[in-house]
Amino acid sequence: MLNVLSFHYDIEEATTQENEKLQHALQEKEVQLEAKTQEIKKLKHVLREKEVQFQEIKEAKKQETEKLRLDLQEMEFQFQETKAVLAQELETAMKVVEQPQTVQELVNSFEKKIGRELPTNVTNDELNNLTLENKHIKERIKLLEKKTTLQEFPVSLTNDEFIYKLISENEHLKEQISSLEKKSTPDFLVNAADAINKFASENEPLKV
């Protein structure tokens, strides 16, 4: 009987110890689980922060890309605008380069007009004055031709001052030629053939 009681006591003692061990193990697992839960919460919080940062970076990149696109469009517009201005200035400059030929044509026309309109007689003083003006015009034409040759024309065709100066000089030459044409009226008194030959001889180099 005593042996049976002792056996039951031993079983209860062992069961109690086993339960205590299990309880202790369970508590440890609960502590570990709580620690893991807290760690997961922290990781979720960090992940949310990373997602927010990613969205902010993504939005900033989007805005930067849009700004670069608009800047590129503006640069392309300015390039096309500058290209058009340069083309117009180049066209104007090339016209200025061709002006000596236009002046030469006016001189040739002036000679022909003198041949048609010069009267039979002009005074020697008037003829000398006309010859002096004609010589002055030839010098101005040669100067303009020298300035506007393709070899000596400035590299920069956008120099407005240079272009406008050439145009102004050309207009001045035209005015002088026009003034000479007005003077070749029936008011002059000398041999027409001599005057025509003299002007033709003086203007011969301009026909080259």
KESE-448775 format. One record per residue (C-alpha): residue in three letters; chain; x negated, y, z. Coordinates in steps of 0.25 Angstrom, whole numbers, plus 5000, padded with zeros to 4 digits. Example, Ala and Ser with C-alpha at 12.3 -4.5 7.8 and 13.67 -1.06 7.14 Angstrom:
residues 2
<atom><residuo>ala</residuo><cadena>A</cadena><east>4951</east><north>4982</north><up>5031</up></atom>
<atom><residuo>ser</residuo><cadena>A</cadena><east>4945</east><north>4996</north><up>5029</up></atom>
***
This chain:
residues 208
<atom><residuo>met</residuo><cadena>A</cadena><east>5000</east><north>5000</north><up>5000</up></atom>
<atom><residuo>leu</residuo><cadena>A</cadena><east>4989</east><north>5009</north><up>5004</up></atom>
<atom><residuo>asn</residuo><cadena>A</cadena><east>4982</east><north>5006</north><up>4991</up></atom>
<atom><residuo>val</residuo><cadena>A</cadena><east>4994</east><north>5010</north><up>4983</up></atom>
<atom><residuo>leu</residuo><cadena>A</cadena><east>4996</east><north>5023</north><up>4990</up></atom>
<atom><residuo>ser</residuo><cadena>A</cadena><east>4981</east><north>5026</north><up>4988</up></atom>
<atom><residuo>phe</residuo><cadena>A</cadena><east>4983</east><north>5023</north><up>4973</up></atom>
<atom><residuo>his</residuo><cadena>A</cadena><east>4994</east><north>5032</north><up>4972</up></atom>
<atom><residuo>tyr</residuo><cadena>A</cadena><east>4987</east><north>5043</north><up>4979</up></atom>
<atom><residuo>asp</residuo><cadena>A</cadena><east>4975</east><north>5042</north><up>4970</up></atom>
<atom><residuo>ile</residuo><cadena>A</cadena><east>4984</east><north>5043</north><up>4958</up></atom>
<atom><residuo>glu</residuo><cadena>A</cadena><east>4991</east><north>5055</north><up>4963</up></atom>
<atom><residuo>glu</residuo><cadena>A</cadena><east>4977</east><north>5061</north><up>4966</up></atom>
<atom><residuo>ala</residuo><cadena>A</cadena><east>4972</east><north>5058</north><up>4952</up></atom>
<atom><residuo>thr</residuo><cadena>A</cadena><east>4985</east><north>5064</north><up>4946</up></atom>
<atom><residuo>thr</residuo><cadena>A</cadena><east>4984</east><north>5076</north><up>4954</up></atom>
<atom><residuo>gln</residuo><cadena>A</cadena><east>4969</east><north>5079</north><up>4950</up></atom>
<atom><residuo>glu</residuo><cadena>A</cadena><east>4973</east><north>5076</north><up>4936</up></atom>
<atom><residuo>asn</residuo><cadena>A</cadena><east>4984</east><north>5086</north><up>4936</up></atom>
<atom><residuo>glu</residuo><cadena>A</cadena><east>4975</east><north>5096</north><up>4942</up></atom>
<atom><residuo>lys</residuo><cadena>A</cadena><east>4965</east><north>5094</north><up>4931</up></atom>
<atom><residuo>leu</residuo><cadena>A</cadena><east>4975</east><north>5095</north><up>4921</up></atom>
<atom><residuo>gln</residuo><cadena>A</cadena><east>4981</east><north>5108</north><up>4927</up></atom>
<atom><residuo>his</residuo><cadena>A</cadena><east>4967</east><north>5114</north><up>4928</up></atom>
<atom><residuo>ala</residuo><cadena>A</cadena><east>4964</east><north>5110</north><up>4913</up></atom>
<atom><residuo>leu</residuo><cadena>A</cadena><east>4978</east><north>5116</north><up>4909</up></atom>
<atom><residuo>gln</residuo><cadena>A</cadena><east>4975</east><north>5129</north><up>4916</up></atom>
<atom><residuo>glu</residuo><cadena>A</cadena><east>4961</east><north>5129</north><up>4909</up></atom>
<atom><residuo>lys</residuo><cadena>A</cadena><east>4968</east><north>5127</north><up>4896</up></atom>
<atom><residuo>glu</residuo><cadena>A</cadena><east>4978</east><north>5138</north><up>4899</up></atom>
<atom><residuo>val</residuo><cadena>A</cadena><east>4967</east><north>5148</north><up>4902</up></atom>
<atom><residuo>gln</residuo><cadena>A</cadena><east>4960</east><north>5144</north><up>4889</up></atom>
<atom><residuo>leu</residuo><cadena>A</cadena><east>4973</east><north>5145</north><up>4882</up></atom>
<atom><residuo>glu</residuo><cadena>A</cadena><east>4975</east><north>5159</north><up>4888</up></atom>
<atom><residuo>ala</residuo><cadena>A</cadena><east>4961</east><north>5163</north><up>4884</up></atom>
<atom><residuo>lys</residuo><cadena>A</cadena><east>4963</east><north>5158</north><up>4870</up></atom>
<atom><residuo>thr</residuo><cadena>A</cadena><east>4977</east><north>5166</north><up>4869</up></atom>
<atom><residuo>gln</residuo><cadena>A</cadena><east>4970</east><north>5179</north><up>4873</up></atom>
<atom><residuo>glu</residuo><cadena>A</cadena><east>4959</east><north>5176</north><up>4863</up></atom>
<atom><residuo>ile</residuo><cadena>A</cadena><east>4969</east><north>5174</north><up>4852</up></atom>
<atom><residuo>lys</residuo><cadena>A</cadena><east>4976</east><north>5187</north><up>4856</up></atom>
<atom><residuo>lys</residuo><cadena>A</cadena><east>4963</east><north>5194</north><up>4855</up></atom>
<atom><residuo>leu</residuo><cadena>A</cadena><east>4960</east><north>5188</north><up>4842</up></atom>
<atom><residuo>lys</residuo><cadena>A</cadena><east>4974</east><north>5192</north><up>4837</up></atom>
<atom><residuo>his</residuo><cadena>A</cadena><east>4971</east><north>5206</north><up>4842</up></atom>
<atom><residuo>val</residuo><cadena>A</cadena><east>4958</east><north>5207</north><up>4835</up></atom>
<atom><residuo>leu</residuo><cadena>A</cadena><east>4964</east><north>5201</north><up>4822</up></atom>
<atom><residuo>arg</residuo><cadena>A</cadena><east>4975</east><north>5212</north><up>4822</up></atom>
<atom><residuo>glu</residuo><cadena>A</cadena><east>4965</east><north>5223</north><up>4824</up></atom>
<atom><residuo>lys</residuo><cadena>A</cadena><east>4957</east><north>5217</north><up>4812</up></atom>
<atom><residuo>glu</residuo><cadena>A</cadena><east>4969</east><north>5217</north><up>4804</up></atom>
<atom><residuo>val</residuo><cadena>A</cadena><east>4972</east><north>5231</north><up>4807</up></atom>
<atom><residuo>gln</residuo><cadena>A</cadena><east>4958</east><north>5235</north><up>4803</up></atom>
<atom><residuo>phe</residuo><cadena>A</cadena><east>4959</east><north>5227</north><up>4790</up></atom>
<atom><residuo>gln</residuo><cadena>A</cadena><east>4972</east><north>5234</north><up>4786</up></atom>
<atom><residuo>glu</residuo><cadena>A</cadena><east>4965</east><north>5248</north><up>4790</up></atom>
<atom><residuo>ile</residuo><cadena>A</cadena><east>4953</east><north>5244</north><up>4781</up></atom>
<atom><residuo>lys</residuo><cadena>A</cadena><east>4962</east><north>5239</north><up>4770</up></atom>
<atom><residuo>glu</residuo><cadena>A</cadena><east>4970</east><north>5252</north><up>4770</up></atom>
<atom><residuo>ala</residuo><cadena>A</cadena><east>4957</east><north>5261</north><up>4771</up></atom>
<atom><residuo>lys</residuo><cadena>A</cadena><east>4952</east><north>5253</north><up>4759</up></atom>
<atom><residuo>lys</residuo><cadena>A</cadena><east>4965</east><north>5255</north><up>4751</up></atom>
<atom><residuo>gln</residuo><cadena>A</cadena><east>4965</east><north>5270</north><up>4754</up></atom>
<atom><residuo>glu</residuo><cadena>A</cadena><east>4950</east><north>5271</north><up>4750</up></atom>
<atom><residuo>thr</residuo><cadena>A</cadena><east>4952</east><north>5263</north><up>4737</up></atom>
<atom><residuo>glu</residuo><cadena>A</cadena><east>4964</east><north>5272</north><up>4734</up></atom>
<atom><residuo>lys</residuo><cadena>A</cadena><east>4955</east><north>5284</north><up>4736</up></atom>
<atom><residuo>leu</residuo><cadena>A</cadena><east>4944</east><north>5279</north><up>4728</up></atom>
<atom><residuo>arg</residuo><cadena>A</cadena><east>4954</east><north>5276</north><up>4716</up></atom>
<atom><residuo>leu</residuo><cadena>A</cadena><east>4960</east><north>5290</north><up>4717</up></atom>
<atom><residuo>asp</residuo><cadena>A</cadena><east>4946</east><north>5296</north><up>4717</up></atom>
<atom><residuo>leu</residuo><cadena>A</cadena><east>4942</east><north>5288</north><up>4705</up></atom>
<atom><residuo>gln</residuo><cadena>A</cadena><east>4954</east><north>5293</north><up>4698</up></atom>
<atom><residuo>glu</residuo><cadena>A</cadena><east>4951</east><north>5307</north><up>4701</up></atom>
<atom><residuo>met</residuo><cadena>A</cadena><east>4936</east><north>5305</north><up>4696</up></atom>
<atom><residuo>glu</residuo><cadena>A</cadena><east>4942</east><north>5299</north><up>4683</up></atom>
<atom><residuo>phe</residuo><cadena>A</cadena><east>4951</east><north>5311</north><up>4682</up></atom>
<atom><residuo>gln</residuo><cadena>A</cadena><east>4939</east><north>5321</north><up>4684</up></atom>
<atom><residuo>phe</residuo><cadena>A</cadena><east>4931</east><north>5313</north><up>4675</up></atom>
<atom><residuo>gln</residuo><cadena>A</cadena><east>4941</east><north>5313</north><up>4663</up></atom>
<atom><residuo>glu</residuo><cadena>A</cadena><east>4943</east><north>5328</north><up>4666</up></atom>
<atom><residuo>thr</residuo><cadena>A</cadena><east>4928</east><north>5331</north><up>4666</up></atom>
<atom><residuo>lys</residuo><cadena>A</cadena><east>4927</east><north>5323</north><up>4653</up></atom>
<atom><residuo>ala</residuo><cadena>A</cadena><east>4937</east><north>5331</north><up>4646</up></atom>
<atom><residuo>val</residuo><cadena>A</cadena><east>4931</east><north>5344</north><up>4651</up></atom>
<atom><residuo>leu</residuo><cadena>A</cadena><east>4917</east><north>5339</north><up>4646</up></atom>
<atom><residuo>ala</residuo><cadena>A</cadena><east>4923</east><north>5335</north><up>4633</up></atom>
<atom><residuo>gln</residuo><cadena>A</cadena><east>4930</east><north>5348</north><up>4631</up></atom>
<atom><residuo>glu</residuo><cadena>A</cadena><east>4917</east><north>5356</north><up>4635</up></atom>
<atom><residuo>leu</residuo><cadena>A</cadena><east>4909</east><north>5347</north><up>4625</up></atom>
<atom><residuo>glu</residuo><cadena>A</cadena><east>4918</east><north>5350</north><up>4614</up></atom>
<atom><residuo>thr</residuo><cadena>A</cadena><east>4917</east><north>5365</north><up>4617</up></atom>
<atom><residuo>ala</residuo><cadena>A</cadena><east>4902</east><north>5364</north><up>4618</up></atom>
<atom><residuo>met</residuo><cadena>A</cadena><east>4901</east><north>5356</north><up>4604</up></atom>
<atom><residuo>lys</residuo><cadena>A</cadena><east>4910</east><north>5367</north><up>4598</up></atom>
<atom><residuo>val</residuo><cadena>A</cadena><east>4900</east><north>5378</north><up>4603</up></atom>
<atom><residuo>val</residuo><cadena>A</cadena><east>4889</east><north>5369</north><up>4597</up></atom>
<atom><residuo>glu</residuo><cadena>A</cadena><east>4896</east><north>5370</north><up>4584</up></atom>
<atom><residuo>gln</residuo><cadena>A</cadena><east>4898</east><north>5385</north><up>4585</up></atom>
<atom><residuo>pro</residuo><cadena>A</cadena><east>4886</east><north>5389</north><up>4577</up></atom>
<atom><residuo>gln</residuo><cadena>A</cadena><east>4892</east><north>5383</north><up>4564</up></atom>
<atom><residuo>thr</residuo><cadena>A</cadena><east>4904</east><north>5390</north><up>4566</up></atom>
<atom><residuo>val</residuo><cadena>A</cadena><east>4896</east><north>5403</north><up>4568</up></atom>
<atom><residuo>gln</residuo><cadena>A</cadena><east>4889</east><north>5400</north><up>4555</up></atom>
<atom><residuo>glu</residuo><cadena>A</cadena><east>4902</east><north>5398</north><up>4548</up></atom>
<atom><residuo>leu</residuo><cadena>A</cadena><east>4906</east><north>5412</north><up>4552</up></atom>
<atom><residuo>val</residuo><cadena>A</cadena><east>4893</east><north>5417</north><up>4547</up></atom>
<atom><residuo>asn</residuo><cadena>A</cadena><east>4895</east><north>5410</north><up>4533</up></atom>
<atom><residuo>ser</residuo><cadena>A</cadena><east>4909</east><north>5415</north><up>4533</up></atom>
<atom><residuo>phe</residuo><cadena>A</cadena><east>4904</east><north>5429</north><up>4536</up></atom>
<atom><residuo>glu</residuo><cadena>A</cadena><east>4894</east><north>5429</north><up>4525</up></atom>
<atom><residuo>lys</residuo><cadena>A</cadena><east>4904</east><north>5425</north><up>4515</up></atom>
<atom><residuo>lys</residuo><cadena>A</cadena><east>4914</east><north>5436</north><up>4520</up></atom>
<atom><residuo>ile</residuo><cadena>A</cadena><east>4903</east><north>5446</north><up>4518</up></atom>
<atom><residuo>gly</residuo><cadena>A</cadena><east>4901</east><north>5441</north><up>4504</up></atom>
<atom><residuo>arg</residuo><cadena>A</cadena><east>4915</east><north>5443</north><up>4501</up></atom>
<atom><residuo>glu</residuo><cadena>A</cadena><east>4918</east><north>5456</north><up>4509</up></atom>
<atom><residuo>leu</residuo><cadena>A</cadena><east>4905</east><north>5464</north><up>4509</up></atom>
<atom><residuo>pro</residuo><cadena>A</cadena><east>4906</east><north>5477</north><up>4501</up></atom>
<atom><residuo>thr</residuo><cadena>A</cadena><east>4897</east><north>5481</north><up>4490</up></atom>
<atom><residuo>asn</residuo><cadena>A</cadena><east>4890</east><north>5491</north><up>4498</up></atom>
<atom><residuo>val</residuo><cadena>A</cadena><east>4886</east><north>5493</north><up>4513</up></atom>
<atom><residuo>thr</residuo><cadena>A</cadena><east>4877</east><north>5502</north><up>4520</up></atom>
<atom><residuo>asn</residuo><cadena>A</cadena><east>4863</east><north>5497</north><up>4524</up></atom>
<atom><residuo>asp</residuo><cadena>A</cadena><east>4865</east><north>5500</north><up>4538</up></atom>
<atom><residuo>glu</residuo><cadena>A</cadena><east>4878</east><north>5492</north><up>4539</up></atom>
<atom><residuo>leu</residuo><cadena>A</cadena><east>4871</east><north>5481</north><up>4531</up></atom>
<atom><residuo>asn</residuo><cadena>A</cadena><east>4859</east><north>5481</north><up>4541</up></atom>
<atom><residuo>asn</residuo><cadena>A</cadena><east>4869</east><north>5481</north><up>4553</up></atom>
<atom><residuo>leu</residuo><cadena>A</cadena><east>4876</east><north>5469</north><up>4547</up></atom>
<atom><residuo>thr</residuo><cadena>A</cadena><east>4863</east><north>5462</north><up>4544</up></atom>
<atom><residuo>leu</residuo><cadena>A</cadena><east>4859</east><north>5464</north><up>4559</up></atom>
<atom><residuo>glu</residuo><cadena>A</cadena><east>4872</east><north>5459</north><up>4564</up></atom>
<atom><residuo>asn</residuo><cadena>A</cadena><east>4871</east><north>5447</north><up>4555</up></atom>
<atom><residuo>lys</residuo><cadena>A</cadena><east>4857</east><north>5444</north><up>4560</up></atom>
<atom><residuo>his</residuo><cadena>A</cadena><east>4861</east><north>5445</north><up>4575</up></atom>
<atom><residuo>ile</residuo><cadena>A</cadena><east>4873</east><north>5435</north><up>4572</up></atom>
<atom><residuo>lys</residuo><cadena>A</cadena><east>4863</east><north>5426</north><up>4566</up></atom>
<atom><residuo>glu</residuo><cadena>A</cadena><east>4854</east><north>5426</north><up>4578</up></atom>
<atom><residuo>arg</residuo><cadena>A</cadena><east>4866</east><north>5424</north><up>4587</up></atom>
<atom><residuo>ile</residuo><cadena>A</cadena><east>4870</east><north>5412</north><up>4578</up></atom>
<atom><residuo>lys</residuo><cadena>A</cadena><east>4856</east><north>5406</north><up>4579</up></atom>
<atom><residuo>leu</residuo><cadena>A</cadena><east>4856</east><north>5408</north><up>4594</up></atom>
<atom><residuo>leu</residuo><cadena>A</cadena><east>4870</east><north>5401</north><up>4595</up></atom>
<atom><residuo>glu</residuo><cadena>A</cadena><east>4865</east><north>5390</north><up>4586</up></atom>
<atom><residuo>lys</residuo><cadena>A</cadena><east>4853</east><north>5387</north><up>4595</up></atom>
<atom><residuo>lys</residuo><cadena>A</cadena><east>4861</east><north>5387</north><up>4608</up></atom>
<atom><residuo>thr</residuo><cadena>A</cadena><east>4871</east><north>5377</north><up>4602</up></atom>
<atom><residuo>thr</residuo><cadena>A</cadena><east>4863</east><north>5367</north><up>4595</up></atom>
<atom><residuo>leu</residuo><cadena>A</cadena><east>4865</east><north>5353</north><up>4600</up></atom>
<atom><residuo>gln</residuo><cadena>A</cadena><east>4850</east><north>5352</north><up>4604</up></atom>
<atom><residuo>glu</residuo><cadena>A</cadena><east>4851</east><north>5364</north><up>4613</up></atom>
<atom><residuo>phe</residuo><cadena>A</cadena><east>4865</east><north>5363</north><up>4618</up></atom>
<atom><residuo>pro</residuo><cadena>A</cadena><east>4865</east><north>5361</north><up>4633</up></atom>
<atom><residuo>val</residuo><cadena>A</cadena><east>4867</east><north>5347</north><up>4638</up></atom>
<atom><residuo>ser</residuo><cadena>A</cadena><east>4879</east><north>5351</north><up>4647</up></atom>
<atom><residuo>leu</residuo><cadena>A</cadena><east>4890</east><north>5354</north><up>4638</up></atom>
<atom><residuo>thr</residuo><cadena>A</cadena><east>4899</east><north>5359</north><up>4650</up></atom>
<atom><residuo>asn</residuo><cadena>A</cadena><east>4891</east><north>5372</north><up>4651</up></atom>
<atom><residuo>asp</residuo><cadena>A</cadena><east>4903</east><north>5382</north><up>4649</up></atom>
<atom><residuo>glu</residuo><cadena>A</cadena><east>4894</east><north>5394</north><up>4650</up></atom>
<atom><residuo>phe</residuo><cadena>A</cadena><east>4885</east><north>5389</north><up>4639</up></atom>
<atom><residuo>ile</residuo><cadena>A</cadena><east>4897</east><north>5385</north><up>4630</up></atom>
<atom><residuo>tyr</residuo><cadena>A</cadena><east>4905</east><north>5398</north><up>4632</up></atom>
<atom><residuo>lys</residuo><cadena>A</cadena><east>4892</east><north>5406</north><up>4630</up></atom>
<atom><residuo>leu</residuo><cadena>A</cadena><east>4890</east><north>5399</north><up>4616</up></atom>
<atom><residuo>ile</residuo><cadena>A</cadena><east>4905</east><north>5402</north><up>4613</up></atom>
<atom><residuo>ser</residuo><cadena>A</cadena><east>4904</east><north>5416</north><up>4617</up></atom>
<atom><residuo>glu</residuo><cadena>A</cadena><east>4891</east><north>5418</north><up>4608</up></atom>
<atom><residuo>asn</residuo><cadena>A</cadena><east>4898</east><north>5411</north><up>4596</up></atom>
<atom><residuo>glu</residuo><cadena>A</cadena><east>4910</east><north>5420</north><up>4598</up></atom>
<atom><residuo>his</residuo><cadena>A</cadena><east>4901</east><north>5432</north><up>4598</up></atom>
<atom><residuo>leu</residuo><cadena>A</cadena><east>4895</east><north>5428</north><up>4585</up></atom>
<atom><residuo>lys</residuo><cadena>A</cadena><east>4908</east><north>5426</north><up>4579</up></atom>
<atom><residuo>glu</residuo><cadena>A</cadena><east>4912</east><north>5440</north><up>4583</up></atom>
<atom><residuo>gln</residuo><cadena>A</cadena><east>4899</east><north>5446</north><up>4577</up></atom>
<atom><residuo>ile</residuo><cadena>A</cadena><east>4902</east><north>5439</north><up>4564</up></atom>
<atom><residuo>ser</residuo><cadena>A</cadena><east>4916</east><north>5444</north><up>4564</up></atom>
<atom><residuo>ser</residuo><cadena>A</cadena><east>4911</east><north>5458</north><up>4566</up></atom>
<atom><residuo>leu</residuo><cadena>A</cadena><east>4901</east><north>5456</north><up>4554</up></atom>
<atom><residuo>glu</residuo><cadena>A</cadena><east>4913</east><north>5452</north><up>4546</up></atom>
<atom><residuo>lys</residuo><cadena>A</cadena><east>4921</east><north>5464</north><up>4549</up></atom>
<atom><residuo>lys</residuo><cadena>A</cadena><east>4909</east><north>5473</north><up>4545</up></atom>
<atom><residuo>ser</residuo><cadena>A</cadena><east>4908</east><north>5466</north><up>4531</up></atom>
<atom><residuo>thr</residuo><cadena>A</cadena><east>4919</east><north>5475</north><up>4526</up></atom>
<atom><residuo>pro</residuo><cadena>A</cadena><east>4920</east><north>5484</north><up>4514</up></atom>
<atom><residuo>asp</residuo><cadena>A</cadena><east>4915</east><north>5496</north><up>4522</up></atom>
<atom><residuo>phe</residuo><cadena>A</cadena><east>4900</east><north>5491</north><up>4520</up></atom>
<atom><residuo>leu</residuo><cadena>A</cadena><east>4893</east><north>5498</north><up>4508</up></atom>
<atom><residuo>val</residuo><cadena>A</cadena><east>4880</east><north>5490</north><up>4502</up></atom>
<atom><residuo>asn</residuo><cadena>A</cadena><east>4878</east><north>5480</north><up>4491</up></atom>
<atom><residuo>ala</residuo><cadena>A</cadena><east>4886</east><north>5467</north><up>4495</up></atom>
<atom><residuo>ala</residuo><cadena>A</cadena><east>4877</east><north>5457</north><up>4488</up></atom>
<atom><residuo>asp</residuo><cadena>A</cadena><east>4865</east><north>5462</north><up>4496</up></atom>
<atom><residuo>ala</residuo><cadena>A</cadena><east>4872</east><north>5461</north><up>4509</up></atom>
<atom><residuo>ile</residuo><cadena>A</cadena><east>4878</east><north>5447</north><up>4506</up></atom>
<atom><residuo>asn</residuo><cadena>A</cadena><east>4864</east><north>5442</north><up>4502</up></atom>
<atom><residuo>lys</residuo><cadena>A</cadena><east>4858</east><north>5447</north><up>4514</up></atom>
<atom><residuo>phe</residuo><cadena>A</cadena><east>4868</east><north>5441</north><up>4524</up></atom>
<atom><residuo>ala</residuo><cadena>A</cadena><east>4867</east><north>5428</north><up>4516</up></atom>
<atom><residuo>ser</residuo><cadena>A</cadena><east>4852</east><north>5428</north><up>4517</up></atom>
<atom><residuo>glu</residuo><cadena>A</cadena><east>4853</east><north>5431</north><up>4532</up></atom>
<atom><residuo>asn</residuo><cadena>A</cadena><east>4863</east><north>5420</north><up>4535</up></atom>
<atom><residuo>glu</residuo><cadena>A</cadena><east>4857</east><north>5409</north><up>4527</up></atom>
<atom><residuo>pro</residuo><cadena>A</cadena><east>4850</east><north>5402</north><up>4539</up></atom>
<atom><residuo>leu</residuo><cadena>A</cadena><east>4864</east><north>5402</north><up>4546</up></atom>
<atom><residuo>lys</residuo><cadena>A</cadena><east>4869</east><north>5393</north><up>4535</up></atom>
<atom><residuo>val</residuo><cadena>A</cadena><east>4860</east><north>5381</north><up>4539</up></atom>
***
